[in-house]
Amino acid sequence: MNMTMKKIAEMAGVSRPAVSTVLGSSKCTRVSAKTRKKILRLAEKYDFVPNQAARQLNGISSNLIGLISVPSYQGTWSAAQMEVITILQSRGLEVLTACLVSNNDQRKIINEFRTRRVKGIIGFALGSKIIQPKNDKIPVVYCSHNNLCGFDVGSDIVLGGYLAARHLLGHGRRKLVYMGWGGATNSNRLKYGGVCKAFEEAGIKAEKDNFLNIENGNSKEILSQLRKRRADALICCNDHTAAEMLKVFQQNGIKVPDDLAVTGFDGFSLCKYTHVSLATVVQPVGELVQRTVELLLDRINARQSHEEFSNIKLPPVFQPGGSCGCPEPRKNMISGQPVILLDNILIV
C-alpha cells in the first residue's frame, strides 16, 4: 500500500495539515496529544516517512544542519564531528554531511545544501571560506584550528606545544625534539611554535635539529635521527605516532622515560593502555563542540552570516604519564571496546 499524508489524515479523521504538523516535528499545540499519538501510530504502522524534498519545495523548513569536512585521519576531529552530530540530533535537528575533497566540490555541496534548505553550516578544517550568494547567505561556523582560511572556534595548539615542552623542561630534559608528519603543515608549525616559546622562556635557543620531519615512517631512520640529535625527549604530533614510537623504543632497548621521555598530542584513551602510560596534550573537544553548536544556533536565530571570524581559542591541558617521567597512574579498568576519551567526553 502506497501510504501518503492524505491517506493517514483520512484514517485518523483529521486534516492533511494536521498530519504534516505532527510528522514535521512541530511543537504546535493545536493538535491534541491524543490525535498526535494516533497519527504517529499510523505512520509507524505503515512505515511512512514524509517526503522532505517535497516539504522543502513548499517552503517548509527542513530542520537540517550542513556539516562540511575535508578528508582527515586525525581522530580528534572525527570525534568532534561525531559529538556535534549527537548534540544537534538531541536538539531535534538533522545533519547533512559532505566531504570536501577539492575546492571544485564546494559549489556542488553548497547548491545541495541550499536545495535542501539547511538552516546553518559547520565547516571542519577547511582550506578556504565557503563562497555563497551575497544577498542570501546561510549562517556558517568554522571549527578547528586547522582551518587555513581562519576559524571561529578552535583549540589553542600553540599553547599545547608550549605546555608539553615546558613540562619536559621541568623534568630537566634539554635535548627536546618535536616530531611531525608532512613537514611544516599548519598544525606542525603552530605546535612547534609553542615548543619554541618554552625554549625561549628557559633560555634555550631553538635549533634546526629540534624539529624532525617524518615522511616515510621508517623506524630505523627515525632512530638514527634521534641518536644523531642526542634527543632526551620526544614531543610527537599526535597520540598515534607517540604510541607507535613507544613500541619502536621498546623493541630497540630504549627505556622510556629513563633514556628518552615521550609525549603525545590529542588525549585518546590509548594513552592509558600503552606499556608506559603516555603523557599527552588533551584537546578541549567537549568545550569546542559545545561552543561551536551554540555559536551556530545563535547565528541562525539572529539570521546573521558573520563575515569576520570569532577566533575563539580554547585551551588544552597537559596530562602527565609514565612516559614523561611522572608516576604511573593506577590502571584498574580494562576497556572492552575501543573508545575515545577526550576532555571528559566518552565516545564509544
Legacy VTK file of the C-alpha trace (Angstrom):
# vtk DataFile Version 3.0
C-alpha trace
ASCII
DATASET POLYDATA
POINTS 348 float
0.000 0.000 0.000
1.432 3.346 -1.093
0.856 5.445 2.007
0.517 9.231 1.825
-0.234 12.021 4.272
-3.706 12.311 2.758
-4.472 8.640 3.476
-3.157 8.906 7.039
-5.323 12.001 7.540
-8.407 10.072 6.340
-7.637 7.150 8.669
-7.056 9.441 11.637
-10.107 11.598 10.850
-8.074 14.797 10.713
-6.933 17.263 8.070
-3.813 16.749 5.994
-2.137 19.889 7.505
-2.588 18.314 10.962
-0.688 15.222 9.824
2.020 17.429 8.277
2.331 19.347 11.548
2.774 16.204 13.639
5.157 14.371 11.285
7.138 17.532 10.733
8.119 17.530 14.450
6.323 20.826 15.014
5.594 21.738 18.623
2.340 23.399 17.612
-0.236 22.857 20.403
-3.285 22.933 18.118
-3.050 19.165 17.682
-4.145 17.350 20.832
-1.896 14.763 22.457
-4.451 12.057 21.666
-4.583 12.974 17.966
-0.800 13.300 17.759
-0.399 9.820 19.225
-2.928 8.403 16.737
-1.125 9.965 13.758
2.283 8.756 14.912
0.931 5.240 15.476
-0.460 5.104 11.920
2.788 6.438 10.440
4.762 3.797 12.324
2.355 1.013 11.325
2.686 1.783 7.628
6.380 2.755 7.840
5.581 6.190 6.461
8.307 8.842 6.166
7.423 12.366 4.936
8.957 13.415 1.635
11.393 16.048 2.873
12.246 17.241 -0.618
8.583 17.974 -1.325
8.212 19.778 2.022
11.197 21.980 1.189
9.816 22.852 -2.235
6.666 24.032 -0.467
8.771 26.398 1.636
8.716 24.301 4.810
11.920 24.404 6.861
13.997 21.240 6.580
15.399 21.432 10.127
18.744 20.448 8.599
22.272 21.497 9.549
25.001 21.041 6.941
28.414 19.758 8.006
31.378 20.072 5.635
34.725 18.442 6.379
37.877 17.518 4.486
39.394 14.012 4.356
41.366 13.613 7.581
42.970 10.830 9.573
43.141 12.979 12.697
40.907 11.203 15.184
40.420 14.381 17.203
38.288 15.982 14.552
36.451 12.780 13.722
35.481 12.588 17.393
34.451 16.254 17.402
32.265 15.812 14.325
30.619 12.746 15.846
29.813 14.669 19.023
28.491 17.682 17.058
26.080 15.391 15.212
24.963 13.808 18.506
24.272 17.195 20.124
22.422 18.576 17.101
20.237 15.472 16.901
19.475 15.716 20.622
18.096 19.203 19.892
15.752 17.904 17.213
17.963 18.861 14.276
19.083 16.636 11.423
22.589 16.687 9.945
23.552 16.518 6.285
27.270 15.690 5.933
29.569 16.309 2.976
33.270 15.674 2.353
35.169 18.372 0.509
37.838 16.533 -1.486
38.734 19.581 -3.571
37.599 23.196 -3.788
35.842 22.307 -7.034
33.336 20.317 -4.946
32.327 23.339 -2.893
29.799 24.803 -5.342
28.073 21.442 -5.745
27.884 20.907 -1.978
26.559 24.386 -1.243
23.960 24.098 -4.005
22.802 20.811 -2.473
22.617 22.429 0.950
20.589 25.312 -0.454
18.245 22.942 -2.279
17.708 21.074 0.992
17.203 24.406 2.804
19.764 23.818 5.549
19.490 26.250 8.467
23.217 26.577 9.043
26.622 25.100 8.176
29.573 23.893 10.259
32.900 23.704 8.427
35.690 21.490 9.784
39.337 22.115 8.833
38.553 23.894 5.565
41.226 25.393 3.348
39.126 28.374 2.223
35.973 30.267 3.118
32.676 28.977 1.785
31.508 31.033 -1.196
27.820 31.984 -1.062
25.494 34.495 -2.783
25.963 37.948 -1.255
22.296 38.568 -0.516
21.245 35.107 0.630
23.896 33.571 2.868
23.473 30.572 5.149
24.959 31.100 8.660
28.339 29.332 8.955
30.649 28.454 11.852
34.209 27.424 11.030
35.509 24.884 13.553
39.105 23.625 14.075
42.403 25.461 14.315
43.397 23.657 11.089
41.120 25.904 9.024
43.687 27.535 6.775
41.253 30.336 6.000
40.680 31.165 9.688
38.325 29.837 12.346
35.501 30.702 14.711
36.168 28.015 17.337
39.397 26.044 17.670
41.977 24.611 20.044
44.988 26.670 21.057
47.578 24.145 19.893
50.381 26.700 20.260
49.621 26.561 23.972
49.545 22.768 23.734
53.060 22.597 22.305
54.229 25.075 24.941
52.725 23.050 27.817
54.329 19.793 26.635
57.769 21.380 26.200
57.602 23.295 29.487
56.693 20.109 31.361
59.604 18.181 29.846
61.991 21.048 30.556
60.769 20.901 34.151
61.970 17.281 34.253
65.441 18.509 33.325
65.283 17.489 29.660
67.226 19.791 27.377
67.503 17.974 24.031
63.841 18.163 23.068
62.760 17.124 19.568
59.335 17.802 18.058
58.408 15.077 15.540
55.758 15.831 12.909
54.450 14.245 9.737
54.457 16.034 6.402
56.792 18.916 7.108
55.754 22.458 8.016
51.989 21.909 7.894
49.829 24.472 9.654
49.311 22.125 12.603
53.026 21.270 12.959
54.020 24.905 12.611
51.687 26.004 15.397
52.607 23.184 17.802
56.318 23.687 17.217
55.827 27.424 17.739
54.649 26.634 21.261
57.708 24.434 21.820
59.979 27.280 20.745
58.202 29.639 23.158
59.014 27.269 26.043
62.623 27.114 24.858
62.829 30.911 24.842
61.487 31.146 28.396
64.083 28.581 29.519
66.894 30.496 27.812
67.429 27.773 25.196
67.885 28.632 21.551
65.723 26.570 19.189
67.858 24.863 16.561
67.118 23.117 13.276
67.652 19.756 14.978
64.757 20.415 17.370
62.290 19.688 14.541
62.204 16.212 12.986
60.137 15.888 9.818
58.801 12.382 9.084
57.941 11.480 5.514
58.018 7.677 5.178
57.796 6.371 8.758
60.997 4.302 8.503
61.695 3.397 12.158
65.425 2.803 11.604
65.814 6.234 10.038
63.838 7.857 12.866
66.030 6.183 15.491
69.134 7.246 13.598
67.971 10.855 13.515
67.101 10.864 17.225
70.532 9.451 18.123
72.213 11.983 15.851
70.364 14.764 17.681
71.163 13.186 21.076
67.495 13.612 21.950
66.430 13.072 25.558
62.747 13.940 24.978
60.355 13.486 22.049
57.164 15.509 21.510
55.037 13.683 18.940
52.478 15.450 16.755
49.696 13.060 17.841
48.990 10.145 20.181
49.010 7.521 17.442
52.567 8.406 16.433
53.667 8.539 20.078
52.203 5.082 20.793
53.991 3.650 17.767
57.269 5.199 18.919
56.860 3.656 22.382
56.689 0.259 20.688
59.732 1.018 18.497
61.744 2.126 21.521
60.766 -0.996 23.475
61.831 -3.232 20.573
65.192 -1.477 20.323
66.129 -1.472 24.002
65.456 2.230 24.573
63.951 2.758 28.024
61.105 5.276 28.399
61.395 7.612 30.246
64.911 6.807 31.515
66.644 7.110 28.136
64.033 9.163 26.346
60.858 10.902 27.562
57.869 10.870 25.186
54.659 12.894 24.935
51.714 12.711 22.545
49.102 15.208 21.446
45.270 14.824 21.476
44.165 12.851 24.549
42.976 9.451 23.339
42.164 6.637 25.723
45.016 4.573 24.253
47.336 6.774 26.343
46.294 4.768 29.403
46.915 1.354 27.862
50.399 1.579 26.358
53.088 -0.341 28.276
54.156 3.016 29.712
51.232 5.389 30.156
51.553 8.121 27.558
51.759 11.737 28.667
49.809 13.913 26.258
48.194 17.242 25.497
44.429 16.776 25.896
42.395 18.709 23.353
39.329 20.594 24.714
36.960 18.710 22.414
33.997 18.822 24.803
34.006 22.622 25.123
34.908 23.080 21.462
31.841 21.120 20.357
29.513 22.942 22.752
30.778 26.382 21.725
30.516 25.511 18.030
26.889 24.395 18.305
25.904 27.358 20.495
27.555 29.854 18.144
25.835 28.347 15.102
22.399 28.367 16.743
22.948 31.990 17.823
23.762 32.960 14.243
20.760 31.055 12.906
18.421 32.758 15.370
19.913 36.166 14.584
19.854 35.370 10.850
23.403 36.604 10.542
26.139 35.152 8.313
29.088 36.869 10.095
31.885 37.704 7.685
34.516 38.050 10.436
35.976 35.056 12.253
35.341 34.863 16.003
38.832 33.372 16.642
37.788 31.634 19.859
40.840 29.686 21.089
40.108 27.073 23.739
42.989 25.971 25.992
44.126 22.335 26.053
45.632 20.789 29.180
48.739 18.671 29.678
48.094 15.210 31.135
51.214 13.673 32.737
52.033 9.990 32.386
54.794 7.490 32.943
56.332 8.320 29.559
57.399 11.804 30.649
58.859 10.694 33.995
55.818 11.274 36.200
54.395 8.487 38.421
52.291 5.899 36.607
48.533 6.393 37.115
46.600 3.484 38.579
45.202 1.113 35.947
42.233 -0.687 37.445
39.963 -0.960 34.408
40.132 -2.810 31.099
38.224 -1.388 28.140
36.090 -3.971 26.364
35.837 -1.904 23.189
37.711 0.954 21.513
36.863 4.360 22.928
37.981 7.921 22.559
38.371 9.795 25.810
38.708 13.488 25.151
38.123 16.295 27.636
35.926 14.012 29.781
33.728 13.019 26.831
33.499 9.278 26.257
32.666 8.322 22.682
32.161 4.610 22.072
LINES 1 349
348 0 1 2 3 4 5 6 7 8 9 10 11 12 13 14 15 16 17 18 19 20 21 22 23 24 25 26 27 28 29 30 31 32 33 34 35 36 37 38 39 40 41 42 43 44 45 46 47 48 49 50 51 52 53 54 55 56 57 58 59 60 61 62 63 64 65 66 67 68 69 70 71 72 73 74 75 76 77 78 79 80 81 82 83 84 85 86 87 88 89 90 91 92 93 94 95 96 97 98 99 100 101 102 103 104 105 106 107 108 109 110 111 112 113 114 115 116 117 118 119 120 121 122 123 124 125 126 127 128 129 130 131 132 133 134 135 136 137 138 139 140 141 142 143 144 145 146 147 148 149 150 151 152 153 154 155 156 157 158 159 160 161 162 163 164 165 166 167 168 169 170 171 172 173 174 175 176 177 178 179 180 181 182 183 184 185 186 187 188 189 190 191 192 193 194 195 196 197 198 199 200 201 202 203 204 205 206 207 208 209 210 211 212 213 214 215 216 217 218 219 220 221 222 223 224 225 226 227 228 229 230 231 232 233 234 235 236 237 238 239 240 241 242 243 244 245 246 247 248 249 250 251 252 253 254 255 256 257 258 259 260 261 262 263 264 265 266 267 268 269 270 271 272 273 274 275 276 277 278 279 280 281 282 283 284 285 286 287 288 289 290 291 292 293 294 295 296 297 298 299 300 301 302 303 304 305 306 307 308 309 310 311 312 313 314 315 316 317 318 319 320 321 322 323 324 325 326 327 328 329 330 331 332 333 334 335 336 337 338 339 340 341 342 343 344 345 346 347
